[in-house]
Amino acid sequence: MGIINVSGLSKDYGSLRAVDNVSFAVSEGSIFGLLGPNGAGKTTTMECMIGLKKRTAGQITVLGLDPERHRQKLFNDVGVQLQETVYQSSAKVYELCELFASMYTKPLDYHSLLERFDLTEKAKRSVGSLSGGQRQKLAIVLALISNPKIVFLDELTTGLDPGSRREIWSYIKQLQNEGRTIVMTTHYMEEASFLCDQICLISQGAIVAAGTVDEVIAEAQIDLVIAFETDSDVRLLLSALPHSGQIVQQDSLVHVYTHSEQTLTDLVLALHEAQVAYRKITITYPQLEEAFLKLVNPAQKGAVS
Amino acid sequence: MTMFAVLTKFELKLQLRNVITLFFALAFPLMMLLLFGAMYGNEPSEFTGGYGAVDLMVPSYTCMIVAVTGIMSLPLTVAAYREQKILKRFMATPIQPLQILAAQVVVNSITTIAGIALLLVVARLVYHVQFLWNMPATLFAFLLVLACMFSLGLMIAGGAPNGRAASALAYLVYFPMLFLSGASVPLYIMPKSIVKIANILPLTYGVRLLTGVWLGGALWDYGRELLVLLGVTILSVALSIRFFKWE
C-alpha cells in the first residue's frame, strides 16, 4: 500500500474515455512521474487524484482518504500546482502568499519560503512582472504554504529555459529530501529520468509501461549500439559474434546493434585476435526518450488531457 | 483575520488597481453629473415634473453605477478567474468556492457604495440637491436594484463558456441598459419607440423605482417595478445555480 493508491481509475468526458482502467501506487517519500504525450490523460488522472474531477469508475485513496469525499480535509496535507493557472497579474507576490497562508491551520512562514526560492526581492512585485521561471517558483511556494505531505506538480517546467528547468529540478529534489512525496506530470523524458523514482507511461488514457526508469527502458527492448571506426572491412568477422544483431559499416564507421553488453567484450576480443586496428569505440545505451517513442505510438490521437 | 476577510481584502486591493472599473464606477458618473448639471442646472422645471434636472440625475446615475459594477466588473472578473484557472486553483484549497463569489460581491458592493457616496456629496455641494427621500424605502430599492444587477452579472459569468463570451454578453446587456433604461439619458426625452425597448430592460424598472422613492414616493406605488426586479433576481439566481461553470 502506498501513500496514494489508484485502482481501476476510469474517466469519461461524454462518450470519450480519457482515462481507461489505470492502476498504480505511489510510495511515501518518492517522486512519481506520470508521463505521456499531450492529451494522453496525465492531467485528468492527476485531477482525479486531487479530487478536482469526479471519476467515472475505480478507487482512489490519498493518505487513506477518498479525495472526492474528503477534498476539503485533504487540502491541508496536499499542495497543488496546476498547469493552466495564471495568477492575477496585478496581485503582488506577498499578497498571494498572505492569502494562501490564511487558508491553512498551520501554514509555513512564507517569508522563508520566498527566501528559499530566491523570490524575496520580488515579494512586493506584481505577478505580471515576474519571468516564467519566477512564476513557476511562486506556484511551488503557494503549493508548499500548507506544509503538505504530498505535492502535485502538473507540467511545472513546460516552457522554461534549460537553466530555469534545472533550477526547478533541484528544488523538487529538495522537497523529496524533506520527506515529501511528489507526484508530477511531464513530457520531458530527461526530467523524468533525472527526478523520478517511479514512472507510469500513459498513452490514450491507458498505462503502457510502469516501473523505475530503467525497468521501463528495459521493457521497450531497444538494442545497445556499439560504434567504432576501422580501416578494414569487419562485417564478415563480426557476423560470427554471439548475441549481435544488425551490423552496419559505412566506409570506416561501424555500428553493431545488440541486446547484450557481453557483445562489447566479444567484439574487442575478436578484433584483437584478428589484429584489426580500431578507434573511437563507444557504447550507447537506450534512453527513456527512445523507449517512450517505441512504447507510445505517436500517430494515434483522440484522448483529452 | 479569517480566511474570508483576507480574501476580501485581497480582492479589494486588486479592484483598487483596476483603473477601468474605478473610472466607470467613480469618475464617469461625476463627469456626467457635472457636464449635464452645467447644461441644465438644477432649477425646478415643468418639463421635469417640478424637480430640478440634477435631482433626477442622482438616482439615475446611482443605477448606472450599480450596472457597471454588477454587469461589467463582477462578471468579467469571475469569468477571467475561471478562464485563468484561478477558481480551479482555489478549489484545490480548503476554501469554499462560494466564498470566492461572495468576496467579489462584497468588493463590488463597496465600489458601488463609494461611487454613490461620491455622487451624492458632489451633487449636494455643487447643485444643492434635496434629499426628499423616504430613507428606508430608498435603501430597500437600492438593495433590490443591486441584487438584480449582481445576480444578472453572476448569471453572465457562470453561463458564458469563456472569458471572451462573458465580455461579449456583458457588453450586450450593459450598453442597452446604460443608454436606454434612463440610467444615463432620461427617458422623458426619448421617442416612444425607444421607450418600448426600454420596457424590456430590467434596469428601466430599477431607475423608475429608485427615482420614485428618491423623490419621496412610497414603495407600494411601484408594485410592477418591484415585481420585475424581484422576478429577474430570482430567475438569475436560479439559472446561476443551475448553470454556473466553475471550470
Interface residues (C-beta under 8 A of the other chain):
Chain A: I50 L52 R71 Q72 F75 N76 V78 V80 L82 E84 T85 V86 Y87 Q88 S90 A91 E95 L96 E98 L99 F100 S102 M103 Y104 S146
Chain B: M1 T2 M3 V6 L7 F10 K13 L14 R17 N18 Q84 K85 I86 K88 R89 M91 A92 T93 P94 I95 Q96
